[in-house]
Amino acid sequence: MIAAWLFAKYMISAEKTAEYAIPSGYAPIRYSAYETETWTKYVEGIKENPTTLAEAQNKLVKEAIDMFRNNGDIFFTSAVFNLSSKTRTEVGPLLVKVFSYKATSAEDLNTYIDREYQNTYNFITN
């Protein structure tokens, strides 16, 4: 489980999310990505008047990401539902419990996950 956590942590680091954004056109998932050396160098290399296809693509990707970045408040919204705040608060501790549990078998792990999920669900809904 620790390997999965370390991999996820690595992949969502500011540097890695910036590296992924540049060729993909997807906005980085962390605002800190815009402060990385990778992103800064990329932006510095954008030509105002591109003369090649690659330069035009780079400019277009940056403009698309800037549009997303400047309008993030309308992209990152979700409908609020009863108990949503409490649910969001409890998900983190539940994941920590599951990832740190030392299971003796797959059945033991599944039983533990089911029990902790039910305990968390009961806490949220009561």
Rosetta constraint file for C-alpha pairs under 8 A:
AtomPair CA 1 CA 5 HARMONIC 6.46 0.50
AtomPair CA 1 CA 99 HARMONIC 5.67 0.50
AtomPair CA 1 CA 100 HARMONIC 7.52 0.50
AtomPair CA 2 CA 6 HARMONIC 6.10 0.50
AtomPair CA 2 CA 99 HARMONIC 7.11 0.50
AtomPair CA 2 CA 100 HARMONIC 7.89 0.50
AtomPair CA 3 CA 7 HARMONIC 6.05 0.50
AtomPair CA 4 CA 8 HARMONIC 6.15 0.50
AtomPair CA 5 CA 9 HARMONIC 6.06 0.50
AtomPair CA 6 CA 10 HARMONIC 6.08 0.50
AtomPair CA 7 CA 11 HARMONIC 6.13 0.50
AtomPair CA 8 CA 12 HARMONIC 6.20 0.50
AtomPair CA 9 CA 13 HARMONIC 6.21 0.50
AtomPair CA 10 CA 16 HARMONIC 7.27 0.50
AtomPair CA 11 CA 16 HARMONIC 5.75 0.50
AtomPair CA 11 CA 17 HARMONIC 6.85 0.50
AtomPair CA 12 CA 16 HARMONIC 6.30 0.50
AtomPair CA 12 CA 17 HARMONIC 5.73 0.50
AtomPair CA 12 CA 29 HARMONIC 7.38 0.50
AtomPair CA 12 CA 30 HARMONIC 7.69 0.50
AtomPair CA 13 CA 17 HARMONIC 6.13 0.50
AtomPair CA 13 CA 30 HARMONIC 7.89 0.50
AtomPair CA 13 CA 33 HARMONIC 7.93 0.50
AtomPair CA 14 CA 18 HARMONIC 6.18 0.50
AtomPair CA 14 CA 28 HARMONIC 7.98 0.50
AtomPair CA 14 CA 30 HARMONIC 6.12 0.50
AtomPair CA 14 CA 31 HARMONIC 7.79 0.50
AtomPair CA 14 CA 32 HARMONIC 5.57 0.50
AtomPair CA 14 CA 33 HARMONIC 4.25 0.50
AtomPair CA 14 CA 34 HARMONIC 7.98 0.50
AtomPair CA 14 CA 36 HARMONIC 6.91 0.50
AtomPair CA 15 CA 19 HARMONIC 6.19 0.50
AtomPair CA 15 CA 33 HARMONIC 5.93 0.50
AtomPair CA 15 CA 36 HARMONIC 6.07 0.50
AtomPair CA 15 CA 37 HARMONIC 7.97 0.50
AtomPair CA 15 CA 38 HARMONIC 6.86 0.50
AtomPair CA 16 CA 20 HARMONIC 6.14 0.50
AtomPair CA 17 CA 21 HARMONIC 6.14 0.50
AtomPair CA 17 CA 28 HARMONIC 5.12 0.50
AtomPair CA 17 CA 29 HARMONIC 6.38 0.50
AtomPair CA 17 CA 30 HARMONIC 7.09 0.50
AtomPair CA 17 CA 33 HARMONIC 6.35 0.50
AtomPair CA 18 CA 22 HARMONIC 6.51 0.50
AtomPair CA 18 CA 28 HARMONIC 5.61 0.50
AtomPair CA 18 CA 33 HARMONIC 5.08 0.50
AtomPair CA 18 CA 34 HARMONIC 7.04 0.50
AtomPair CA 18 CA 36 HARMONIC 7.35 0.50
AtomPair CA 18 CA 38 HARMONIC 6.60 0.50
AtomPair CA 18 CA 39 HARMONIC 5.91 0.50
AtomPair CA 19 CA 23 HARMONIC 7.56 0.50
AtomPair CA 19 CA 38 HARMONIC 6.65 0.50
AtomPair CA 19 CA 39 HARMONIC 7.53 0.50
AtomPair CA 20 CA 24 HARMONIC 6.19 0.50
AtomPair CA 20 CA 26 HARMONIC 7.59 0.50
AtomPair CA 20 CA 28 HARMONIC 7.45 0.50
AtomPair CA 21 CA 25 HARMONIC 5.31 0.50
AtomPair CA 21 CA 26 HARMONIC 4.92 0.50
AtomPair CA 21 CA 27 HARMONIC 5.52 0.50
AtomPair CA 21 CA 28 HARMONIC 5.50 0.50
AtomPair CA 22 CA 26 HARMONIC 7.56 0.50
AtomPair CA 22 CA 39 HARMONIC 7.82 0.50
AtomPair CA 22 CA 42 HARMONIC 7.65 0.50
AtomPair CA 22 CA 58 HARMONIC 7.85 0.50
AtomPair CA 22 CA 61 HARMONIC 7.22 0.50
AtomPair CA 22 CA 62 HARMONIC 7.88 0.50
AtomPair CA 25 CA 61 HARMONIC 5.09 0.50
AtomPair CA 25 CA 62 HARMONIC 7.57 0.50
AtomPair CA 25 CA 64 HARMONIC 7.29 0.50
AtomPair CA 25 CA 65 HARMONIC 6.79 0.50
AtomPair CA 26 CA 65 HARMONIC 6.83 0.50
AtomPair CA 27 CA 65 HARMONIC 5.19 0.50
AtomPair CA 27 CA 68 HARMONIC 7.00 0.50
AtomPair CA 27 CA 69 HARMONIC 7.37 0.50
AtomPair CA 28 CA 33 HARMONIC 6.28 0.50
AtomPair CA 28 CA 34 HARMONIC 7.86 0.50
AtomPair CA 29 CA 33 HARMONIC 7.79 0.50
AtomPair CA 30 CA 34 HARMONIC 7.95 0.50
AtomPair CA 31 CA 35 HARMONIC 7.74 0.50
AtomPair CA 32 CA 36 HARMONIC 7.00 0.50
AtomPair CA 33 CA 39 HARMONIC 6.84 0.50
AtomPair CA 34 CA 39 HARMONIC 5.66 0.50
AtomPair CA 34 CA 40 HARMONIC 7.06 0.50
AtomPair CA 35 CA 39 HARMONIC 6.76 0.50
AtomPair CA 35 CA 40 HARMONIC 6.71 0.50
AtomPair CA 36 CA 40 HARMONIC 6.17 0.50
AtomPair CA 37 CA 41 HARMONIC 5.98 0.50
AtomPair CA 38 CA 42 HARMONIC 6.23 0.50
AtomPair CA 39 CA 43 HARMONIC 6.16 0.50
AtomPair CA 40 CA 44 HARMONIC 6.14 0.50
AtomPair CA 41 CA 45 HARMONIC 6.26 0.50
AtomPair CA 42 CA 46 HARMONIC 6.72 0.50
AtomPair CA 43 CA 62 HARMONIC 7.45 0.50
AtomPair CA 46 CA 55 HARMONIC 6.89 0.50
AtomPair CA 46 CA 58 HARMONIC 6.42 0.50
AtomPair CA 46 CA 59 HARMONIC 5.74 0.50
AtomPair CA 47 CA 55 HARMONIC 6.54 0.50
AtomPair CA 47 CA 59 HARMONIC 6.88 0.50
AtomPair CA 48 CA 59 HARMONIC 7.59 0.50
AtomPair CA 50 CA 55 HARMONIC 5.10 0.50
AtomPair CA 50 CA 56 HARMONIC 5.20 0.50
AtomPair CA 50 CA 59 HARMONIC 7.66 0.50
AtomPair CA 51 CA 55 HARMONIC 6.61 0.50
AtomPair CA 51 CA 56 HARMONIC 7.18 0.50
AtomPair CA 52 CA 56 HARMONIC 6.24 0.50
AtomPair CA 53 CA 57 HARMONIC 6.11 0.50
AtomPair CA 54 CA 58 HARMONIC 6.18 0.50
AtomPair CA 55 CA 59 HARMONIC 6.24 0.50
AtomPair CA 56 CA 60 HARMONIC 6.10 0.50
AtomPair CA 57 CA 61 HARMONIC 6.06 0.50
AtomPair CA 58 CA 62 HARMONIC 6.23 0.50
AtomPair CA 59 CA 63 HARMONIC 6.14 0.50
AtomPair CA 60 CA 64 HARMONIC 6.10 0.50
AtomPair CA 61 CA 65 HARMONIC 6.16 0.50
AtomPair CA 62 CA 66 HARMONIC 5.98 0.50
AtomPair CA 63 CA 67 HARMONIC 6.10 0.50
AtomPair CA 64 CA 68 HARMONIC 6.33 0.50
AtomPair CA 65 CA 69 HARMONIC 5.96 0.50
AtomPair CA 66 CA 70 HARMONIC 5.91 0.50
AtomPair CA 67 CA 71 HARMONIC 6.24 0.50
AtomPair CA 68 CA 72 HARMONIC 5.80 0.50
AtomPair CA 68 CA 75 HARMONIC 7.67 0.50
AtomPair CA 71 CA 75 HARMONIC 6.80 0.50
AtomPair CA 72 CA 76 HARMONIC 5.93 0.50
AtomPair CA 73 CA 77 HARMONIC 6.89 0.50
AtomPair CA 80 CA 84 HARMONIC 6.30 0.50
AtomPair CA 83 CA 87 HARMONIC 6.04 0.50
AtomPair CA 83 CA 124 HARMONIC 7.07 0.50
AtomPair CA 83 CA 125 HARMONIC 7.54 0.50
AtomPair CA 84 CA 88 HARMONIC 6.16 0.50
AtomPair CA 85 CA 89 HARMONIC 6.23 0.50
AtomPair CA 86 CA 90 HARMONIC 6.27 0.50
AtomPair CA 86 CA 124 HARMONIC 6.34 0.50
AtomPair CA 87 CA 91 HARMONIC 6.21 0.50
AtomPair CA 87 CA 124 HARMONIC 6.32 0.50
AtomPair CA 88 CA 92 HARMONIC 7.40 0.50
AtomPair CA 89 CA 93 HARMONIC 7.82 0.50
AtomPair CA 90 CA 94 HARMONIC 6.30 0.50
AtomPair CA 90 CA 120 HARMONIC 7.00 0.50
AtomPair CA 90 CA 124 HARMONIC 7.76 0.50
AtomPair CA 91 CA 95 HARMONIC 6.25 0.50
AtomPair CA 92 CA 96 HARMONIC 6.32 0.50
AtomPair CA 93 CA 97 HARMONIC 6.19 0.50
AtomPair CA 94 CA 98 HARMONIC 6.29 0.50
AtomPair CA 94 CA 116 HARMONIC 7.06 0.50
AtomPair CA 94 CA 117 HARMONIC 7.26 0.50
AtomPair CA 94 CA 120 HARMONIC 7.19 0.50
AtomPair CA 95 CA 99 HARMONIC 5.96 0.50
AtomPair CA 96 CA 100 HARMONIC 5.96 0.50
AtomPair CA 97 CA 101 HARMONIC 6.03 0.50
AtomPair CA 98 CA 112 HARMONIC 7.74 0.50
AtomPair CA 98 CA 113 HARMONIC 6.35 0.50
AtomPair CA 98 CA 116 HARMONIC 7.94 0.50
AtomPair CA 101 CA 109 HARMONIC 7.79 0.50
AtomPair CA 103 CA 108 HARMONIC 5.80 0.50
AtomPair CA 103 CA 109 HARMONIC 5.16 0.50
AtomPair CA 104 CA 108 HARMONIC 6.06 0.50
AtomPair CA 104 CA 109 HARMONIC 7.35 0.50
AtomPair CA 105 CA 109 HARMONIC 6.25 0.50
AtomPair CA 106 CA 110 HARMONIC 6.13 0.50
AtomPair CA 107 CA 111 HARMONIC 6.07 0.50
AtomPair CA 108 CA 112 HARMONIC 6.11 0.50
AtomPair CA 109 CA 113 HARMONIC 6.09 0.50
AtomPair CA 110 CA 114 HARMONIC 6.09 0.50
AtomPair CA 111 CA 115 HARMONIC 6.11 0.50
AtomPair CA 112 CA 116 HARMONIC 6.06 0.50
AtomPair CA 113 CA 117 HARMONIC 5.87 0.50
AtomPair CA 114 CA 118 HARMONIC 6.11 0.50
AtomPair CA 115 CA 119 HARMONIC 6.14 0.50
AtomPair CA 116 CA 120 HARMONIC 6.06 0.50
AtomPair CA 117 CA 121 HARMONIC 6.00 0.50
AtomPair CA 118 CA 122 HARMONIC 6.00 0.50
AtomPair CA 119 CA 123 HARMONIC 6.15 0.50
AtomPair CA 120 CA 124 HARMONIC 6.17 0.50
AtomPair CA 121 CA 125 HARMONIC 6.12 0.50
AtomPair CA 122 CA 126 HARMONIC 5.84 0.50
